[in-house]
């Protein structure tokens, strides 16, 4: 029996406000779920690649989508990976929410995709920490800084545990 060879794609979805550097409205960020991402991606593939694209949509699996980090991990057959990558380039909205999708990595196994995702999470964490430190300033209360760092570390730990749980 021949083993199914897969590619694991790590994708970041950026909302239109963050891409265009627009001030974000006071309302909460829009909610995108795994199934919404899957259906939007399948629609783009079908529009762009026709009948061929419609057939391969069954083999695409959104394994993880994190609402806070807006990172998604997908498992696709190796022979269809270029088609799915092209579809992410053409993806402009999910659930009528305008966005831009960026492919962060294309990996051959779940383990290497997890490593890429964890590295990206750490990178985003350190950027967030620098921004928060700049906003608080040097003269502010140290206890406030430590409390904020603890809160961000706790959130990072939860996100990392979610990524580690992917099989």
C-alpha positions in Angstrom: 0.0 0.0 0.0 1.3 3.5 -0.9 1.5 6.0 1.8 -0.2 9.4 1.3 2.4 12.1 1.2 1.3 15.4 2.6 2.5 18.9 3.0 1.8 21.0 6.0 1.2 24.7 5.3 1.5 27.4 7.9 -0.6 30.5 6.9 -1.1 33.9 8.6 -4.3 35.8 7.9 -3.9 39.5 8.3 -7.0 41.7 8.5 -7.3 44.6 6.1 -6.9 47.2 8.9 -3.5 45.8 9.9 -2.3 45.4 6.3 -3.2 49.0 5.3 -2.1 50.4 8.7 -5.6 51.8 9.2 -6.6 52.6 12.8 -8.6 49.7 14.1 -12.2 50.4 15.1 -13.2 50.1 18.8 -15.3 47.0 18.1 -13.9 43.5 18.8 -12.0 41.8 15.9 -14.2 39.8 13.6 -14.6 36.1 14.3 -13.2 33.6 11.8 -13.5 29.9 12.4 -11.9 26.8 10.8 -14.9 25.9 8.8 -15.2 29.4 7.4 -11.6 29.4 6.3 -12.0 26.0 4.7 -15.2 27.0 2.8 -13.6 30.3 1.6 -10.5 28.4 0.4 -12.5 25.8 -1.4 -14.5 28.5 -3.1 -11.4 30.3 -4.3 -9.9 27.0 -5.6 -13.1 26.1 -7.4 -13.3 29.6 -9.0 -9.7 29.6 -10.0 -9.2 26.0 -11.1 -12.7 24.9 -12.1 -13.6 21.2 -12.0 -10.1 20.2 -11.1 -10.2 22.5 -8.1 -13.6 21.2 -7.0 -12.2 17.7 -6.8 -9.3 18.4 -4.6 -11.2 20.3 -2.0 -12.0 17.1 -0.2 -8.4 16.4 0.5 -7.7 19.7 2.2 -7.8 19.7 6.0 -7.6 22.8 8.2 -5.9 21.2 11.3 -5.8 24.4 13.4 -6.9 28.0 13.3 -6.1 30.2 16.2 -8.3 33.3 16.4 -5.9 35.4 18.4 -2.7 34.8 16.3 -4.7 34.4 13.1 -2.4 31.5 12.1 -3.7 28.4 10.4 -2.1 25.0 9.8 -3.4 23.0 6.9 -2.6 19.5 5.7 -2.8 19.0 1.9 -1.6 16.2 -0.4 1.8 16.9 -1.8 0.7 16.9 -5.4 -1.9 19.6 -4.6 0.3 21.9 -2.5 1.1 24.4 -5.3 -2.6 24.8 -6.1 -3.5 25.5 -2.5 -0.6 28.0 -2.2 -1.8 29.8 -5.3 -5.3 29.8 -3.9 -4.1 31.5 -0.7 -2.6 34.2 -2.8 -6.0 34.8 -4.3 -7.9 34.6 -1.0 -9.2 38.1 -0.3 -12.0 37.6 2.2 -13.4 35.0 4.7 -16.9 35.4 5.8 -17.1 38.8 4.1 -14.1 39.9 6.2 -11.4 41.5 4.0 -8.0 40.0 4.6 -4.6 39.0 3.1 -3.2 35.6 3.5 0.6 35.0 3.8 2.2 31.6 3.5 4.8 31.4 6.3 6.1 27.9 5.7 5.6 24.8 3.6 6.7 21.7 5.5 6.9 18.0 4.8 5.8 16.8 8.3 3.6 17.9 11.2 6.7 18.0 13.4 8.5 20.6 11.2 5.3 22.6 10.8 4.9 22.7 14.6 8.5 23.9 14.9 7.8 26.7 12.4 4.6 27.7 14.1 6.2 27.8 17.5 9.1 29.9 16.2 6.6 32.3 14.6 4.7 32.5 17.9 7.9 33.3 19.8 8.8 36.0 17.3 5.3 37.6 17.6 5.6 37.4 21.4 8.9 39.3 21.5 7.5 42.0 19.1 4.5 42.4 21.3 6.6 42.6 24.4 8.8 45.3 22.9 5.7 47.3 21.9 4.1 47.0 25.4 7.4 48.0 27.0 7.5 51.1 24.8 3.9 52.0 25.7 4.4 51.6 29.4 7.6 53.6 29.5 10.7 53.5 31.7 9.2 55.4 34.6 6.1 53.3 35.1 5.5 50.9 37.9 7.6 47.7 37.7 4.8 45.6 39.1 2.6 46.6 36.2 5.2 45.5 33.8 5.7 42.2 35.5 2.0 41.6 35.6 1.7 42.3 31.9 4.6 40.1 31.1 3.1 37.2 33.1 -0.3 37.7 31.4 1.4 37.6 27.9 3.5 34.6 28.8 0.4 32.7 30.0 -1.3 33.5 26.7 1.8 32.3 24.8 1.9 29.1 26.8 -1.8 28.3 25.9 -1.2 29.0 22.2 2.0 26.8 22.2 0.1 24.0 23.9 -2.6 24.2 21.2 0.0 23.9 18.5 1.8 21.0 20.2 -1.5 19.1 20.3 -1.7 18.7 16.5 -1.1 15.2 15.4 
